[in-house]
Amino acid sequence: TWWIKRSAEQVHLVWGVESFRYSSKDRFAALLLNVYLGGGMSSALFQEIREKNGLAYNVYSTVSPFYDSGVFSIYAATGMKQVPLCLKLIEECVTKLKRQLLTEEELTVIKNNLKGTILLNSDDVESRMSSVAKNEIFFGKCFSVEEICAWVDQVTPSDVRRVARKLFRHSARSILALGPRPARNVYKKLRPIFSAKFN
């Protein structure tokens, strides 16, 4: 965990864990988990951190698969005094995914969201070129949009929870905060969060 002191109006938080490589069979479950957690205004993080608590104007998650590993990260921009509660809510959201199964209805919604994004990207030349190049590099062949959407459809609620349990381990998480120096009372609230384990 690092706090980089920088003159700014807000603290920029990044909460991250190691994720799956591009060729992993769990990649699509991780993509769906990402949509559910921080993939837009209806996502769990947006609703909890912005809509319910008004802690951040911007909050989202991203998953970035690479050749031999990947990164799953959550970003939020918040006030210095709100950092402890913001981190607490982030860890509550990821813990909930480790403990509870998504309903079939919830999974259907995020599947349709992800497949819609895939279809839109297939009409973008740059995005299509990137996808073709990655598939050639990692698999030695290209896959159709229909094949990719079929893999998305195969993911179950149990798959999403299993992937959440793999990703969200206390020992694996890193936290970066860039912003004004935390006040003493704020830092006291941060110390137990940085050292506490989430199960």
N, C-alpha and C positions, 0 to 999 in steps of 0.2 A: 504494500500500500504506500502510495506517495502523495504528498500534497505539494504542488509546485506553486509557489507564491507569485502572483501576477496581478498587476493593477487592472481590474475589470469590474464591471457592474455586477456580474453574476459569477457563480462558480460553475465551471464545466466539469461534470462528473462522467466518468466512464467506468463501468463495472463489467469485467470480462472474464471469460473462461476459455480454455482450449476446446475446440470443437472438432468435427469430423473432416477428414480429407474428402476431396471432390468425388473420388470413386467409392466412398463408403456406402453400404446398403442402407445406412441410417440417415443419409443426407436429406431425403425427402421428409422424413419425420421431423428432422431438425428445422427444415424450412417451414413446415406447418406450425411447429412450436413457436418459431419466430413471428409468424403472422399473428398467432393468438396473443403472444406477449406484447409485441410492440410494432405491429404492422399497420398502424393507421389510427384513426380517431375512435374506432370501436374496440381497439385492443385493450387488454387488461391493464397494462401500464398507463396508457393514456387516460383511461377512465378513472383509475385509482389515484394517480399522482396529479393529473391536471384537473379533471372534471370534479372529482369528489373533494380533493384537498387543496387545489389551487396552488400547488408547490412549484410547478414548472410550466413555462409556456410551450416548451418543446421537449418531448420525451419519446424515444423510440428504441427499437432493438434492431440489430443486423447480424446476419450469419454470413461468414466469408470462408468458403472452402478453398484449400490450396492443394498442392501436389501430395504432401505427406501429412498435413494437419489442417487445422482451420481455427477460426476465432468466432466466438459468439459474444457480442457486446451489447450493453445497454447504455444509452446516452441520455443525460438530462442536464438542462441548464436551470439553475435555481439560485435563490439567495443564500448567502453564507449561513444565516441562522437556520435555514430550512434543510441544510445538508443532512444532519442526523436523521430527521424524519423521512427524507427522501430515500436515503439508503435503506432504512428500516422497511419501508414499503416495497422497495425493489426486492429485497430478500424475502419478504412475505409472499410476494407474487410468485417468485420462482419456487419457493417451498411448497406452495399450494399445488403447483403442477407436479411436484414429486410425489405428493400424497394422494391427490384426487385424479380420477379419470375425467377427461372431457366427455361430455354427453355426445351422442351421435349427432344431435342437432348442431351443437357447437362445432364439431369436426366437419360437418357438411358445409357450414358457412365458411370456414377458413379454407377448406379445399376449393370451393368455388372461387374464393378470393385469389388464391394462389394460381389456379388454372386460368383465371381471367388475366392475371399478370403475364403468365407464360404466353398466352395467345396474343396479347398486345405486343409483347416483346418480339414475337415471331414476325410482326409486320414492320419492325424497325431494323433497317439494314445493318447498322453498327452492332446492335444487340444480337442479331442473327449470326453475324460473322464471328462474334466473340463466342457464342454458343457452339458453333460448328468447330472452331479452333480448339476449344476446351475438350469437346468430345473426341476429336481426333487425337489429341495429346494423351488424354487419360484412358480412352477406351479403344482407340484405333478405328473408330467408325462413328457415323453420325446417327442420331435418333430423331424420329419424327415427333412433331408436337403431340400427336395422338399417343405415341408410346410413353412419352414423358407424363402426360396427363393420366394415363392408365396406372403408372407407378404411384402417382400422387393418390389416386383412388384406393390403392391397396393398403394404405396406411390406416391402422386401427387406433382407437383411444389408448389401448395398452402399449402400442409402439411409441406413442408420444410420451406417455409417462415413463417408459423404460429409458428413452433417450434423455428425458429431463433428469432422471436419476444418475445417468452417466455423466451428464454435463455439469450439473450444479452440485459440486462437491466443495465443501468449505476450504479444503486444503488447496484447491485448484484456482480459486478466484483471486483476481487482482482488482484493485481499485485505484483509479487516478483522479485526483482533484486538481484543477487548475483555476486559481482565482485568488481573491484577497486572503491575507493571513487570517486563519480562524481565531476568533476571540477565545479567551481562556475558558469561558463557560461552554462554548460550542465544542471546543476540543475535548473537554471532559465527557461530553455526550458521545463524541465520536469514538473514543478509545474502546469502550465495551462493544461497540458495533464492529470495529475492526478485528477484535479478538474473539468475538462470540461465534459459535458454530451454529449453522442452520442445518437441520436434519430433514 
